[in-house]
Amino acid sequence: MVLTVTALRKGFGRQERWEPFTPREPSTLVYRRDDLRRIWEWEIASGHYPSKRSIPRQIGFKSSPSNPALPPPQRTLRPSRYRPPLTVATTQADTDTLGVGPKRTYLDIQATPPNVAYPPRPVPGSVADLDVLMKHCDFSDAKYVRDCLEVLRLGAGLDNGERSRRGRMDEWKYIFLEQNGTTTEEEEEDDVGDTVVPNPVFRPPVEVQKLTSEAELLKKDGATFESQVSLPAPLTHRVASSACDSENPRLFHMFWTGPFTDKPYLALLSFLFTQNTGIHLKDDASPNVCRPQFWLWINPGPAASVPNPNAMHDMFEGLKKSPWAAPFLHHRFHDVIKFKMWNTTEQLDGIPELKDEWRDLKDQLFNSGGYVISVPKEEDNATSTKTDEEDILNRTGSKSSSSYDRLSVILSDMARFVLCHRFGGIYLDADTLFLRDWEELWGWTGAFAYRWSRLDKYNTAVLRMHKGSALGTFLFRTAMKNGLDFHPMSISRYTADAHLEGLLLRLPDALFDSAWLNTEYYQRDRPPQPYFTEFGDFFDTPVQNSAAPQALGFHGFFRGAFSYHFHNFWWKPFDPSRNFPDLGQRFLAGEQSARAKLNMSNEQGDDVSEDKRDLDWSAVMKRTFEAYIRGERPNMYGEWIQW
């Protein structure tokens, strides 16, 4: 066989270098280069690109666009192997933006005695420099989750009173304040005389004769290009502050289908335990920050169903009767937790880019990565003899691994983009727990999601976008031409084919999903704390590691990360021994109702001898958040709830 292959190779007499064939997925691109450039220009001018990363040469900028979200560069720019001197033009270089924005002052955040028992709240109006975090956390650069979490902890002062590192840590500072004026901190420190920055030099992205063509852009096969993109006037970038901003609302969105369970219950409790909602203040006290709100969107029936005229009334009646949901209807949480009803028709009609065309794709509305679940007409579906457990169309939530509500998951893939584009804010999957205040992430004005573990693709379990943005217009029109597919892998293809990945920053999963790499056999030589080899370890902590949850508590759980994503397990209770809301006398009726459904007496399980000896991480997290609501402990920042 070896001789035969050799003979064939000589017989064809090929002299070129052989390149391994890597199959390319079909292109999804439906926009011309000029429109892609307009999208970049709009986002940059609106202050949605606070990054120093370069714009891909394929976009074809002829000059460096001014960037109001970046401070001016230092007066002296040192050449590097990646950036040619400004006096040199090259046909291979990407384009850098020209910062014209406010000064940045990076903070050394540490609590001061005597207030050292708990970490300090983030400085109002502070901003996380995600470029710095990419430097310390990017898996593509062989950065470890363990090391990333340490930078996240120390840079935010979360290691309060427990810092063992010594020496200068300026390189780990990633939180800054913006100040009016465009003089940079570096310029004040460096004596550079009258040195000035030369005007930006045009570095052609491709050969000049190709600038007006679609060279290096591969159009979707069989599709026509979109007509010239129509965008509103760019927004005015504002200096980051603690004040509420209508263009940058602090809204957390979450989508839920089916009976209200312990999963959205714990997500909401973690929100109250970590975010600066002001519930630690008296009612007449005014907070010094913009209070974030949590909008929980409830789909009242199966994903493919149409809400009935009484759906809103029925939804709130159901919430009142649910022991897991009723506590959040308390007037103390009225300003920060809102229950919203999801209506697919209403929501899609609220998207200008879709409202006139989405009905043409109604039969393939549930499309995930090209896998389409067809929804029959109502009269056809009415004759079905399948039970709810057997029929995927009638499921309302995932009751077990074998009855997974795939339709609702697909609908949620689309819902997150709809909600962010219509209202702005940050979307989180319902299997997410908050682990710290997100103040500094609100300050970063760019859009972001995070990385799909080891793959250089998106996971949109956390998604931040601006309402009515050019990026949103691009995504919805591209999805419209690609079967309304909003699966994260499809979103990855849309942005990659159009060279727009920079506008949706792909953050390291260490920030939101710290266990993921370990569960896929990566970085097990230096894992973070805790060490999970599979996502189920959160619910069933291995015996050899089961001392940690009670000994370390909340502060020992991926400390530094912004959130934790436990990846489904909808059917697995957080706390099997106490699988009911345990919020104290104020909410006793709900607890008793839940106990009755479990055939438990009101006293059963209250003796410590009946409790599980080694508590799992999920149980410790639930009991920690509940103790805060009961008034038995403060939140993670040492603040006590005020009723």
C-alpha positions as CSV (number, residue, x, y, z in Angstrom):
1,M,0.0,0.0,0.0
2,V,2.8,2.4,0.8
3,L,4.5,1.7,-2.6
4,T,1.2,2.3,-4.4
5,V,0.6,5.6,-2.7
6,T,4.2,6.7,-3.5
7,A,3.8,5.7,-7.1
8,L,0.5,7.6,-7.5
9,R,2.1,10.7,-6.0
10,K,5.0,10.5,-8.4
11,G,2.8,9.7,-11.3
12,F,0.7,12.9,-10.8
13,G,4.0,14.8,-10.4
14,R,2.4,17.5,-8.1
15,Q,4.9,20.1,-7.0
16,E,2.6,22.3,-4.8
17,R,2.5,22.0,-1.1
18,W,-0.3,19.7,0.1
19,E,-2.8,21.3,2.4
20,P,-5.2,19.2,4.5
21,F,-8.8,19.6,3.5
22,T,-11.0,21.0,6.2
23,P,-14.7,21.1,5.2
24,R,-16.2,24.6,5.5
25,E,-19.8,25.0,6.6
26,P,-21.9,26.8,4.0
27,S,-21.8,30.6,4.3
28,T,-24.6,32.5,6.0
29,L,-23.6,36.0,4.7
30,V,-26.4,38.1,3.3
31,Y,-24.8,41.6,3.6
32,R,-22.4,43.5,1.4
33,R,-19.1,44.9,2.6
34,D,-20.4,48.5,2.6
35,D,-23.3,47.5,4.9
36,L,-21.0,45.6,7.2
37,R,-18.8,48.7,7.5
38,R,-21.9,50.8,8.2
39,I,-22.8,48.4,11.0
40,W,-19.3,48.7,12.5
41,E,-19.4,52.5,12.1
42,W,-22.8,52.8,13.9
43,E,-21.7,50.6,16.8
44,I,-18.4,52.4,17.3
45,A,-20.0,55.9,17.0
46,S,-22.7,54.8,19.6
47,G,-20.0,53.9,22.1
48,H,-20.6,50.2,21.9
49,Y,-17.0,49.3,21.1
50,P,-14.9,50.1,24.3
51,S,-12.3,47.6,23.2
52,K,-8.8,48.2,21.8
53,R,-9.1,45.2,19.5
54,S,-8.6,45.9,15.8
55,I,-11.3,45.9,13.2
56,P,-10.8,43.0,10.6
57,R,-9.3,44.2,7.4
58,Q,-12.1,42.4,5.4
59,I,-14.5,45.2,6.5
60,G,-12.5,47.7,4.4
61,F,-12.1,50.8,6.5
62,K,-10.2,53.6,4.7
63,S,-9.4,55.4,7.8
64,S,-9.4,54.9,11.6
65,P,-12.9,55.6,12.9
66,S,-13.1,57.8,16.0
67,N,-14.1,55.8,19.1
68,P,-15.9,57.7,21.9
69,A,-15.7,54.7,24.2
70,L,-11.9,54.6,24.3
71,P,-9.6,57.2,25.8
72,P,-7.0,58.8,23.5
73,P,-3.8,56.8,23.0
74,Q,-0.6,57.7,24.6
75,R,1.3,60.5,22.9
76,T,4.0,58.0,22.0
77,L,2.9,54.7,20.5
78,R,5.6,52.1,20.5
79,P,5.8,49.9,17.3
80,S,5.2,46.2,17.9
81,R,5.4,43.0,15.8
82,Y,1.6,43.2,15.5
83,R,1.2,46.9,14.8
84,P,3.4,48.7,12.2
85,P,4.5,52.2,12.8
86,L,1.8,54.8,12.0
87,T,3.9,56.1,9.1
88,V,3.9,52.8,7.3
89,A,1.0,51.5,5.2
90,T,0.5,47.8,4.7
91,T,-2.0,45.8,2.8
92,Q,-2.2,43.2,5.5
93,A,-3.0,45.2,8.7
94,D,-6.4,45.4,10.5
95,T,-7.7,48.8,11.4
96,D,-7.5,50.3,14.9
97,T,-10.0,52.8,16.2
98,L,-8.9,56.2,17.3
99,G,-9.9,56.8,21.0
100,V,-11.5,60.2,21.6
101,G,-13.3,59.3,24.8
102,P,-13.0,60.0,28.5
103,K,-10.0,59.3,30.7
104,R,-9.9,56.0,32.5
105,T,-8.6,55.7,36.1
106,Y,-7.9,52.2,37.2
107,L,-8.8,51.4,40.8
108,D,-7.2,49.5,43.6
109,I,-10.2,48.1,45.4
110,Q,-9.8,47.0,49.0
111,A,-11.9,47.5,52.0
112,T,-10.5,49.7,54.8
113,P,-10.6,48.9,58.5
114,P,-12.7,48.4,60.4
115,N,-15.1,47.3,57.6
116,V,-13.1,44.2,56.5
117,A,-15.6,41.4,57.4
118,Y,-17.2,41.6,54.0
119,P,-16.0,42.7,50.5
120,P,-17.0,46.2,49.4
121,R,-19.7,46.8,46.9
122,P,-18.4,47.8,43.5
123,V,-17.8,51.6,43.1
124,P,-21.0,53.1,41.5
125,G,-20.3,53.8,37.9
126,S,-17.2,51.6,37.7
127,V,-16.4,49.6,34.6
128,A,-14.8,46.2,34.0
129,D,-12.1,46.4,31.3
130,L,-12.9,43.2,29.5
131,D,-9.8,43.6,27.3
132,V,-7.7,43.1,30.5
133,L,-9.8,40.1,31.5
134,M,-9.3,38.6,28.0
135,K,-5.6,38.9,28.6
136,H,-5.7,36.9,31.8
137,C,-8.5,34.5,31.0
138,D,-8.6,33.5,27.4
139,F,-8.4,29.8,26.9
140,S,-7.0,30.3,23.4
141,D,-3.9,31.8,25.1
142,A,-3.6,28.8,27.5
143,K,-4.9,30.7,30.4
144,Y,-6.3,28.7,33.4
145,V,-9.7,29.2,34.9
146,R,-8.0,29.0,38.4
147,D,-5.7,32.0,37.6
148,C,-8.5,34.0,35.9
149,L,-10.7,33.7,39.1
150,E,-7.8,35.0,41.2
151,V,-7.5,38.1,39.0
152,L,-11.3,38.5,39.2
153,R,-11.2,38.2,43.0
154,L,-8.3,40.5,43.7
155,G,-9.1,43.1,41.1
156,A,-12.6,43.5,42.6
157,G,-11.6,43.3,46.3
158,L,-13.5,40.1,46.8
159,D,-10.6,38.6,48.7
160,N,-11.4,41.0,51.5
161,G,-9.2,40.7,54.5
162,E,-7.8,37.4,53.1
163,R,-5.2,38.6,50.6
164,S,-2.0,36.6,50.7
165,R,-0.4,38.0,47.5
166,R,2.4,40.5,48.0
167,G,3.9,43.1,45.7
168,R,2.5,45.4,43.0
169,M,-0.5,44.1,41.2
170,D,-1.1,46.9,38.7
171,E,-1.3,44.4,35.9
172,W,-4.3,42.8,37.5
173,K,-6.3,46.0,37.8
174,Y,-9.3,45.7,35.5
175,I,-11.8,48.0,37.0
176,F,-11.8,51.7,36.1
177,L,-13.8,54.9,36.4
178,E,-14.4,57.2,33.4
179,Q,-13.9,60.9,33.9
180,N,-14.9,63.9,31.7
181,G,-12.0,65.2,29.6
182,T,-9.8,63.3,27.2
183,T,-6.4,63.5,28.9
184,T,-5.3,60.0,29.7
185,E,-3.8,58.9,33.0
186,E,-0.6,57.8,31.3
187,E,-0.1,61.3,29.7
188,E,-0.3,62.9,33.1
189,E,2.3,60.6,34.5
190,D,4.7,60.7,31.5
191,D,6.6,63.8,30.5
192,V,6.5,63.7,26.7
193,G,6.8,67.4,25.9
194,D,5.1,68.5,22.7
195,T,5.1,65.1,21.1
196,V,1.9,64.6,19.1
197,V,0.1,61.7,17.7
198,P,0.3,61.6,13.8
199,N,-3.0,61.5,11.9
200,P,-4.3,58.0,11.3
201,V,-2.7,56.4,8.2
202,F,-4.9,54.5,5.8
203,R,-3.7,50.8,5.7
204,P,-5.6,49.2,2.9
205,P,-7.3,46.0,4.1
206,V,-7.0,44.3,0.7
207,E,-5.6,45.1,-2.7
208,V,-6.8,48.6,-3.7
209,Q,-8.5,47.4,-6.9
210,K,-10.6,45.0,-4.8
211,L,-12.0,47.5,-2.3
212,T,-15.2,48.0,-4.1
213,S,-15.9,44.3,-4.6
214,E,-16.9,41.6,-2.2
215,A,-13.5,40.0,-2.1
216,E,-12.9,37.7,0.9
217,L,-16.6,37.8,1.7
218,L,-18.5,34.6,0.7
219,K,-22.2,35.1,0.2
220,K,-24.8,32.6,1.2
221,D,-25.4,30.2,-1.6
222,G,-28.7,30.9,-3.4
223,A,-29.5,34.0,-1.3
224,T,-29.7,37.6,-2.5
225,F,-27.9,40.4,-0.7
226,E,-29.9,42.5,1.7
227,S,-30.9,45.9,0.5
228,Q,-28.8,48.7,2.0
229,V,-29.1,48.6,5.7
230,S,-31.1,51.4,7.3
231,L,-30.0,52.5,10.7
232,P,-31.0,55.4,13.0
233,A,-28.6,58.1,14.0
234,P,-25.9,56.8,16.3
235,L,-26.4,57.2,20.0
236,T,-24.4,59.6,22.1
237,H,-21.9,57.9,24.3
238,R,-22.2,58.9,27.9
239,V,-19.5,58.7,30.6
240,A,-20.2,55.7,32.8
241,S,-22.0,56.7,36.0
242,S,-24.3,55.4,38.7
243,A,-27.3,57.1,37.1
244,C,-29.9,55.1,35.2
245,D,-29.6,55.4,31.4
246,S,-32.6,54.8,29.2
247,E,-30.3,53.7,26.4
248,N,-28.5,51.2,28.7
249,P,-31.2,49.9,31.0
250,R,-30.1,47.6,33.8
251,L,-32.5,44.7,33.0
252,F,-31.9,41.1,33.6
253,H,-34.1,38.8,31.5
254,M,-34.9,35.2,32.0
255,F,-37.3,32.9,30.2
256,W,-39.3,30.1,31.8
257,T,-41.9,27.6,30.6
258,G,-43.9,25.2,32.8
259,P,-44.7,25.0,36.5
260,F,-42.6,27.4,38.7
261,T,-40.0,25.3,40.5
262,D,-36.9,25.6,42.7
263,K,-34.9,26.6,39.6
264,P,-36.2,30.1,38.9
265,Y,-36.7,30.4,42.7
266,L,-33.0,30.0,43.4
267,A,-32.1,32.3,40.4
268,L,-34.2,35.0,41.9
269,L,-32.8,34.5,45.4
270,S,-29.2,34.7,44.1
271,F,-30.2,38.0,42.4
272,L,-31.4,39.4,45.7
273,F,-28.4,38.1,47.5
274,T,-25.8,39.7,45.2
275,Q,-27.1,42.6,43.2
276,N,-27.4,46.2,44.5
277,T,-31.2,46.2,44.6
278,G,-31.6,48.6,47.5
279,I,-33.6,46.1,49.6
280,H,-31.0,46.6,52.4
281,L,-32.2,50.3,52.7
282,K,-35.3,51.7,54.2
283,D,-38.2,52.4,51.8
284,D,-37.6,56.1,52.0
285,A,-33.9,55.8,51.4
286,S,-32.5,56.7,48.0
287,P,-29.8,54.3,46.6
288,N,-26.7,55.8,45.1
289,V,-26.9,53.5,42.1
290,C,-29.3,52.6,39.4
291,R,-31.2,49.6,40.8
292,P,-31.2,46.6,38.4
293,Q,-34.4,44.9,37.7
294,F,-35.1,41.2,37.0
295,W,-37.7,40.5,34.4
296,L,-38.8,36.9,34.5
297,W,-40.7,36.0,31.2
298,I,-43.1,33.2,31.6
299,N,-44.4,31.3,28.6
300,P,-47.9,30.2,29.9
301,G,-48.2,26.9,28.0
302,P,-46.4,24.6,25.6
303,A,-43.9,26.5,23.5
304,A,-46.0,26.1,20.3
305,S,-49.3,27.1,21.9
306,V,-51.1,30.4,21.6
307,P,-52.0,32.2,24.9
308,N,-55.7,32.4,25.7
309,P,-57.4,35.7,26.4
310,N,-57.1,35.2,30.1
311,A,-53.5,34.1,30.1
312,M,-52.2,37.1,32.0
313,H,-54.8,36.7,34.8
314,D,-54.2,32.9,34.9
315,M,-50.4,33.5,35.1
316,F,-50.6,35.7,38.2
317,E,-53.1,33.4,39.8
318,G,-50.7,30.5,39.3
319,L,-47.8,32.5,40.7
320,K,-49.9,33.4,43.8
321,K,-50.6,29.7,44.4
322,S,-47.1,28.5,43.8
323,P,-45.0,28.2,47.0
324,W,-41.9,28.7,44.9
325,A,-43.1,31.9,43.2
326,A,-45.4,33.6,45.7
327,P,-42.7,35.1,47.9
328,F,-41.4,37.3,45.0
329,L,-44.8,39.0,44.8
330,H,-44.2,40.5,48.2
331,H,-44.3,44.3,48.0
332,R,-40.6,44.5,49.2
333,F,-39.5,43.1,45.8
334,H,-42.0,44.9,43.7
335,D,-39.5,47.5,42.3
336,V,-36.8,44.9,41.3
337,I,-38.6,41.7,40.3
338,K,-41.2,41.8,37.5
339,F,-43.1,38.9,36.1
340,K,-43.8,39.2,32.4
341,M,-45.9,37.1,30.1
342,W,-44.3,35.8,26.9
343,N,-46.4,35.9,23.7
344,T,-44.4,34.8,20.6
345,T,-46.6,36.5,18.1
346,E,-46.5,39.8,20.0
347,Q,-42.8,39.6,20.5
348,L,-41.9,38.8,16.9
349,D,-44.2,41.6,15.7
350,G,-42.3,43.9,17.9
351,I,-39.1,43.3,16.0
352,P,-39.0,45.7,13.0
353,E,-36.6,43.5,11.1
354,L,-39.0,40.4,11.3
355,K,-42.5,41.6,11.7
356,D,-43.4,41.6,8.0
357,E,-41.8,38.3,7.1
358,W,-41.6,35.9,10.1
359,R,-45.0,34.4,9.3
360,D,-43.5,33.1,6.1
361,L,-41.3,30.8,8.2
362,K,-44.0,29.9,10.7
363,D,-43.7,26.2,9.9
364,Q,-40.0,26.2,10.8
365,L,-40.2,28.6,13.7
366,F,-38.6,26.0,15.9
367,N,-35.2,25.7,14.2
368,S,-32.1,24.8,16.2
369,G,-28.8,24.4,14.3
370,G,-30.8,23.4,11.2
371,Y,-32.9,20.8,13.1
372,V,-36.5,21.9,12.6
373,I,-39.4,20.7,14.7
374,S,-42.6,21.1,12.6
375,V,-45.7,22.3,14.4
376,P,-48.9,21.0,12.8
377,K,-52.0,23.1,12.4
378,E,-54.2,23.4,15.4
379,E,-56.8,21.0,14.0
380,D,-54.2,18.4,13.1
381,N,-52.7,18.7,16.6
382,A,-56.1,18.3,18.2
383,T,-56.5,14.8,16.9
384,S,-53.2,13.6,18.4
385,T,-53.5,10.6,20.8
386,K,-50.0,11.1,22.3
387,T,-49.8,12.0,26.0
388,D,-48.0,15.1,27.2
389,E,-45.0,13.0,28.2
390,E,-44.8,11.4,24.7
391,D,-45.6,14.5,22.6
392,I,-42.8,17.0,22.5
393,L,-45.3,19.7,21.3
394,N,-47.2,19.5,24.6
395,R,-44.4,19.5,27.1
396,T,-44.3,22.4,29.6
397,G,-40.8,22.2,31.2
398,S,-38.4,19.3,31.5
399,K,-39.5,16.8,34.2
400,S,-36.7,14.3,33.5
401,S,-33.8,13.7,31.2
402,S,-36.1,11.5,29.1
403,S,-38.9,14.1,28.8
404,Y,-36.7,17.1,27.9
405,D,-38.7,20.1,26.7
406,R,-36.6,20.7,23.6
407,L,-39.2,23.0,22.0
408,S,-39.0,25.5,24.8
409,V,-35.2,25.4,24.7
410,I,-35.3,26.2,21.0
411,L,-37.8,29.0,21.7
412,S,-35.6,30.4,24.4
413,D,-32.7,30.5,21.8
414,M,-34.7,33.1,19.9
415,A,-36.3,34.8,22.9
416,R,-33.0,36.0,24.3
417,F,-32.2,38.0,21.2
418,V,-35.8,39.3,20.9
419,L,-35.8,40.5,24.5
420,C,-32.3,42.2,24.3
421,H,-33.1,43.8,21.0
422,R,-36.5,45.1,22.1
423,F,-35.7,46.2,25.6
424,G,-31.9,46.1,26.1
425,G,-30.2,44.5,29.0
426,I,-28.7,41.1,29.8
427,Y,-30.3,37.7,29.2
428,L,-29.4,34.7,31.4
429,D,-30.5,31.1,31.1
430,A,-32.7,29.9,34.0
431,D,-30.0,27.4,35.1
432,T,-27.9,30.3,36.2
433,L,-27.0,31.6,39.7
434,F,-25.5,35.0,40.4
435,L,-22.3,35.0,42.4
436,R,-21.4,38.7,42.6
437,D,-22.6,42.2,41.8
438,W,-22.6,43.0,38.0
439,E,-22.1,46.7,38.4
440,E,-18.8,46.7,36.5
441,L,-20.3,44.7,33.6
442,W,-23.1,47.2,33.2
443,G,-20.4,49.8,32.8
444,W,-18.9,48.0,29.8
445,T,-20.9,49.3,26.9
446,G,-20.2,46.6,24.4
447,A,-22.3,43.5,23.6
448,F,-21.0,40.2,24.8
449,A,-21.7,36.5,25.3
450,Y,-19.2,33.8,26.4
451,R,-17.2,31.0,25.0
452,W,-18.5,27.5,24.3
453,S,-15.9,25.7,26.5
454,R,-12.9,24.7,24.5
455,L,-14.5,25.8,21.2
456,D,-14.0,29.2,19.8
457,K,-17.8,29.6,19.4
458,Y,-20.5,31.4,21.4
459,N,-22.6,30.2,24.3
460,T,-25.5,32.6,24.7
461,A,-26.5,31.4,28.2
462,V,-25.4,35.0,29.1
463,L,-26.1,37.6,26.4
464,R,-25.7,41.3,26.6
465,M,-27.0,43.5,23.7
466,H,-28.4,47.0,23.3
467,K,-31.9,47.7,22.2
468,G,-32.4,48.6,18.6
469,S,-28.7,48.2,17.8
470,A,-27.1,47.7,14.4
471,L,-25.7,44.4,15.6
472,G,-29.3,43.3,16.4
473,T,-30.5,44.4,13.0
474,F,-27.7,42.3,11.4
475,L,-28.5,39.2,13.5
476,F,-32.2,39.3,12.9
477,R,-32.0,39.8,9.1
478,T,-29.3,37.2,8.8
479,A,-31.3,34.7,10.9
480,M,-34.4,35.5,8.7
481,K,-32.4,34.4,5.6
482,N,-31.1,31.3,7.5
483,G,-34.4,29.8,8.7
484,L,-34.8,31.8,11.9
485,D,-32.0,29.8,13.5
486,F,-30.7,31.3,16.8
487,H,-28.7,28.4,18.1
488,P,-25.4,29.6,19.5
489,M,-23.4,27.7,16.9
490,S,-25.5,29.4,14.2
491,I,-24.9,32.9,15.8
492,S,-21.2,32.0,15.7
493,R,-21.4,31.4,12.0
494,Y,-23.3,34.6,11.3
495,T,-20.8,36.8,13.0
496,A,-17.7,34.9,11.7
497,D,-18.9,35.0,8.1
498,A,-19.5,38.7,8.3
499,H,-16.4,39.5,10.4
500,L,-18.5,41.0,13.1
501,E,-17.3,38.9,16.0
502,G,-15.6,41.9,17.6
503,L,-19.0,43.5,18.1
504,L,-20.2,40.6,20.2
505,L,-17.3,40.0,22.5
506,R,-16.8,36.3,23.2
507,L,-15.8,36.3,26.9
508,P,-13.9,33.4,28.6
509,D,-16.3,30.9,30.2
510,A,-14.4,31.4,33.5
511,L,-16.5,34.5,34.1
512,F,-19.9,32.7,33.9
513,D,-19.3,28.9,33.6
514,S,-16.1,28.1,35.5
515,A,-16.6,24.3,35.7
516,W,-17.2,23.7,32.0
517,L,-13.6,23.1,30.9
518,N,-13.0,20.6,33.7
519,T,-16.1,18.6,32.8
520,E,-14.6,18.2,29.3
521,Y,-11.3,16.9,30.7
522,Y,-9.4,20.2,30.2
523,Q,-7.2,21.9,32.9
524,R,-7.7,19.1,35.4
525,D,-4.1,19.5,36.4
526,R,-4.9,22.9,37.9
527,P,-8.6,23.0,38.5
528,P,-10.5,25.9,40.2
529,Q,-12.3,25.6,43.5
530,P,-14.6,23.7,43.6
531,Y,-13.4,20.9,41.2
532,F,-16.3,19.4,39.2
533,T,-15.6,16.6,36.8
534,E,-19.2,16.7,35.6
535,F,-22.0,19.2,36.1
536,G,-23.9,16.7,38.3
537,D,-21.2,17.2,41.0
538,F,-23.0,20.4,41.9
539,F,-26.1,18.4,43.0
540,D,-24.3,15.2,44.1
541,T,-20.9,16.3,45.4
542,P,-18.5,13.4,45.4
543,V,-17.8,12.0,48.9
544,Q,-14.1,12.8,48.8
545,N,-14.9,16.5,48.1
546,S,-18.0,16.7,50.3
547,A,-16.4,18.5,53.2
548,A,-15.9,21.6,51.2
549,P,-19.4,22.9,50.8
550,Q,-20.1,23.3,54.5
551,A,-16.6,24.3,55.4
552,L,-16.1,26.9,52.7
553,G,-19.7,28.0,52.0
554,F,-20.8,30.5,49.4
555,H,-17.4,32.3,49.4
556,G,-15.7,29.1,48.4
557,F,-17.8,28.6,45.3
558,F,-15.9,29.8,42.2
559,R,-15.2,33.0,44.0
560,G,-14.5,35.8,41.6
561,A,-16.9,34.5,38.8
562,F,-20.0,36.6,38.0
563,S,-22.3,33.6,37.8
564,Y,-22.5,29.9,37.7
565,H,-24.3,27.9,35.0
566,F,-25.3,24.4,36.1
567,H,-26.4,23.2,32.7
568,N,-30.0,21.9,32.9
569,F,-30.7,19.3,35.6
570,W,-34.2,20.8,35.8
571,W,-35.6,17.7,37.4
572,K,-32.9,17.5,40.2
573,P,-33.8,19.2,43.5
574,F,-31.2,21.6,44.9
575,D,-31.9,20.4,48.5
576,P,-33.6,16.9,48.6
577,S,-33.8,17.0,52.4
578,R,-35.6,20.3,52.4
579,N,-37.2,20.5,48.9
580,F,-39.5,23.4,49.8
581,P,-39.1,27.2,50.1
582,D,-37.6,27.7,53.6
583,L,-38.0,31.5,54.0
584,G,-39.3,31.8,57.6
585,Q,-42.4,33.0,59.3
586,R,-43.2,35.8,56.7
587,F,-43.7,33.1,54.0
588,L,-44.8,30.2,56.2
589,A,-48.0,29.5,54.3
590,G,-46.0,28.7,51.1
591,E,-43.6,26.4,53.1
592,Q,-46.5,24.5,54.6
593,S,-48.2,24.1,51.2
594,A,-45.0,22.7,49.7
595,R,-44.5,20.4,52.7
596,A,-48.1,19.1,52.2
597,K,-47.4,18.2,48.6
598,L,-44.4,16.2,49.7
599,N,-46.4,14.5,52.4
600,M,-44.2,16.0,55.1
601,S,-45.4,17.3,58.4
602,N,-44.6,20.9,59.4
603,E,-42.0,19.6,61.8
604,Q,-40.5,16.8,59.6
605,G,-36.9,17.4,58.6
606,D,-36.3,20.0,61.3
607,D,-34.2,17.7,63.5
608,V,-30.6,17.8,62.5
609,S,-30.4,14.0,62.7
610,E,-32.8,13.9,59.7
611,D,-30.6,16.0,57.6
612,K,-28.0,14.7,55.1
613,R,-24.6,14.4,56.8
614,D,-22.6,15.8,53.9
615,L,-24.5,18.6,52.2
616,D,-24.0,19.1,48.5
617,W,-23.0,22.4,46.9
618,S,-26.5,23.0,45.6
619,A,-28.0,22.6,49.1
620,V,-25.5,24.9,50.7
621,M,-26.2,27.6,48.0
622,K,-30.0,27.3,48.5
623,R,-29.7,27.5,52.3
624,T,-27.4,30.5,52.2
625,F,-29.7,32.5,50.0
626,E,-32.7,31.5,52.1
627,A,-31.0,32.5,55.4
628,Y,-30.6,36.0,54.0
629,I,-34.3,36.3,53.3
630,R,-35.1,34.9,56.8
631,G,-32.9,37.7,58.3
632,E,-30.4,35.2,59.8
633,R,-27.4,36.5,57.9
634,P,-26.4,39.4,55.7
635,N,-25.8,39.2,51.9
636,M,-22.4,38.7,50.5
637,Y,-21.6,42.4,51.0
638,G,-22.6,42.4,54.7
639,E,-26.0,44.1,54.1
640,W,-29.1,43.1,56.0
641,I,-32.5,43.0,54.3
642,Q,-34.9,45.7,55.5
643,W,-38.5,44.8,55.5
